[in-house]
Amino acid sequence: MEKERTNKNNTGLVIILAILVVALGSYIGYDKLLKKETVNVTEKTPKKETGTKNEIESTEKEEDTDENNKETNETSAQKAKCYGTYYINGNMAEGIYTLKEDGTYKVENQETMGVFTINENTITFIEMKHTVGPREEDPIYYNPKSYLIYDDCSTIRLTEAGSHVSATLEKAN
């Protein structure tokens, strides 16, 4: 009888230990394998609060600008720059190109118009057709032409380097 009691106590103890081992093993497995942890670590240097209020605000604006430089550089090719009025060979009588901020251009006294893009030192003019067919079959824009543009946007060279003929668009304003 005493052996039966000891066997019952040992069996109960084994069952309790088995349940604890399974529960602890399940928790550890869940914690290490299935639970995804996200750690957000942001490190910022402390700001100096010396100087006038305007100096502090300008310093904060500069820091914000530095943080957003990557976005600006990525989108700079998409935004139109160097807009304004350009004269062919610096002479208004030869022709006037008007480049607008929205990325469109128009040649005055002609039916030439379209869009332009600037990437690095290259400007590309893409003409718009006067009449087009169905949207699925006929493109609206055609005839892309690429030219060299100076970094300061003062001149667009319309001829190839080393060419005997020289033609440029020079900024009027």
C-alpha positions as CSV (number, residue, x, y, z in Angstrom):
1,M,0.0,0.0,0.0
2,E,2.8,2.3,0.8
3,K,4.4,1.5,-2.6
4,E,1.2,2.5,-4.3
5,R,1.1,5.8,-2.6
6,T,4.7,6.5,-3.5
7,N,4.1,5.5,-7.1
8,K,1.0,7.8,-7.2
9,N,3.0,10.7,-5.7
10,N,5.9,10.1,-8.2
11,T,3.5,9.9,-11.1
12,G,1.8,13.1,-10.1
13,L,5.2,14.8,-9.7
14,V,6.3,13.6,-13.1
15,I,3.1,14.9,-14.7
16,I,3.5,18.3,-13.1
17,L,7.2,18.6,-14.1
18,A,6.3,17.5,-17.7
19,I,3.6,20.2,-17.9
20,L,6.1,22.8,-16.6
21,V,8.8,21.7,-19.1
22,V,6.4,21.9,-22.0
23,A,5.0,25.3,-21.0
24,L,8.5,26.8,-20.4
25,G,9.8,25.3,-23.7
26,S,6.7,26.7,-25.6
27,Y,7.3,30.2,-24.1
28,I,11.0,30.2,-25.0
29,G,10.3,28.9,-28.5
30,Y,7.6,31.6,-29.1
31,D,9.8,34.3,-27.7
32,K,12.9,33.4,-29.7
33,L,11.5,32.1,-33.0
34,L,8.0,33.4,-33.6
35,K,8.0,36.8,-32.0
36,K,9.3,39.6,-34.3
37,E,10.9,42.4,-32.5
38,T,11.3,45.9,-34.0
39,V,13.8,48.2,-32.4
40,N,13.7,51.8,-33.3
41,V,16.9,53.5,-32.3
42,T,17.3,57.2,-33.1
43,E,20.4,59.0,-32.1
44,K,20.5,62.8,-32.2
45,T,23.1,65.1,-31.1
46,P,22.1,67.7,-28.5
47,K,21.5,71.2,-29.9
48,K,23.4,74.1,-28.6
49,E,21.0,76.7,-27.2
50,T,23.5,79.6,-27.4
51,G,22.9,82.7,-29.5
52,T,19.9,84.7,-30.5
53,K,16.5,83.2,-31.3
54,N,17.1,83.8,-35.0
55,E,20.4,82.0,-35.0
56,I,18.9,79.0,-33.2
57,E,16.0,78.9,-35.7
58,S,18.4,79.1,-38.7
59,T,20.5,76.3,-37.2
60,E,17.4,74.1,-36.8
61,K,16.4,74.8,-40.4
62,E,19.9,73.8,-41.6
63,E,19.7,70.5,-39.7
64,D,16.3,69.8,-41.3
65,T,17.7,70.6,-44.7
66,D,20.6,68.3,-44.2
67,E,18.3,65.4,-43.2
68,N,16.1,66.0,-46.3
69,N,19.0,66.3,-48.8
70,K,18.6,62.7,-50.0
71,E,14.9,63.3,-51.0
72,T,15.8,66.6,-52.7
73,N,18.6,65.0,-54.7
74,E,16.4,62.1,-55.9
75,T,13.6,64.5,-57.0
76,S,15.8,67.2,-58.5
77,A,15.8,65.5,-61.9
78,Q,12.0,65.5,-61.9
79,K,11.5,69.2,-61.0
80,A,11.9,71.8,-63.8
81,K,14.7,74.2,-63.3
82,C,16.4,76.8,-65.5
83,Y,13.0,78.2,-66.5
84,G,12.7,81.6,-68.1
85,T,13.1,83.2,-71.6
86,Y,15.9,82.2,-73.9
87,Y,16.9,84.0,-77.2
88,I,18.4,82.0,-80.1
89,N,22.0,83.1,-80.4
90,G,21.2,86.0,-78.0
91,N,19.0,87.7,-80.6
92,M,15.3,88.2,-79.9
93,A,14.6,88.5,-83.7
94,E,15.9,84.9,-84.4
95,G,13.6,83.2,-82.0
96,I,12.4,83.1,-78.4
97,Y,12.1,79.9,-76.2
98,T,10.0,80.2,-73.1
99,L,10.6,77.5,-70.5
100,K,8.0,77.4,-67.7
101,E,8.2,76.2,-64.1
102,D,5.8,73.3,-64.8
103,G,8.3,71.7,-67.2
104,T,6.7,72.9,-70.5
105,Y,8.2,75.0,-73.2
106,K,6.9,77.0,-76.2
107,V,8.7,78.6,-79.1
108,E,7.2,82.0,-79.8
109,N,5.8,82.7,-83.2
110,Q,5.9,79.0,-84.1
111,E,3.6,76.1,-83.3
112,T,6.4,74.2,-81.5
113,M,5.7,73.4,-77.9
114,G,6.1,70.4,-75.5
115,V,7.9,69.4,-72.3
116,F,11.5,69.5,-71.2
117,T,13.5,67.7,-68.6
118,I,17.0,68.4,-67.2
119,N,19.3,65.7,-66.0
120,E,22.8,66.8,-64.9
121,N,24.1,68.9,-67.8
122,T,21.6,67.7,-70.4
123,I,18.3,69.3,-71.3
124,T,15.9,67.3,-73.4
125,F,13.0,68.9,-75.4
126,I,10.1,66.6,-76.3
127,E,7.7,68.1,-78.9
128,M,4.0,67.8,-78.6
129,K,2.1,66.7,-81.8
130,H,-0.5,69.0,-83.2
131,T,-2.9,66.3,-84.0
132,V,-2.9,62.8,-82.5
133,G,-4.9,59.6,-83.1
134,P,-6.4,57.2,-80.5
135,R,-4.7,57.3,-77.2
136,E,-3.7,53.6,-77.3
137,E,-2.2,53.9,-80.8
138,D,-0.6,57.3,-81.2
139,P,1.7,59.1,-78.7
140,I,1.1,62.7,-77.8
141,Y,4.8,63.6,-77.5
142,Y,7.5,62.7,-80.0
143,N,10.9,63.8,-81.4
144,P,13.1,64.2,-78.3
145,K,16.1,66.4,-78.8
146,S,18.9,66.6,-76.2
147,Y,21.3,69.5,-75.7
148,L,24.0,70.7,-73.4
149,I,23.0,73.2,-70.7
150,Y,25.4,75.1,-68.6
151,D,25.3,74.7,-64.8
152,D,24.3,78.3,-64.2
153,C,21.5,77.9,-66.8
154,S,22.8,80.9,-68.8
155,T,23.2,79.0,-72.1
156,I,21.9,76.0,-73.9
157,R,24.2,74.8,-76.7
158,L,22.1,73.6,-79.7
159,T,25.0,72.2,-81.7
160,E,27.5,69.4,-81.0
161,A,30.9,70.2,-79.6
162,G,33.5,70.7,-82.4
163,S,30.8,71.6,-84.9
164,H,31.7,74.4,-87.5
165,V,28.3,76.0,-86.9
166,S,27.4,77.4,-83.5
167,A,23.9,77.9,-82.2
168,T,22.9,78.6,-78.6
169,L,20.0,79.7,-76.5
170,E,21.0,82.5,-74.2
171,K,19.0,83.4,-71.1
172,A,17.3,86.8,-71.5
173,N,16.6,87.5,-67.8
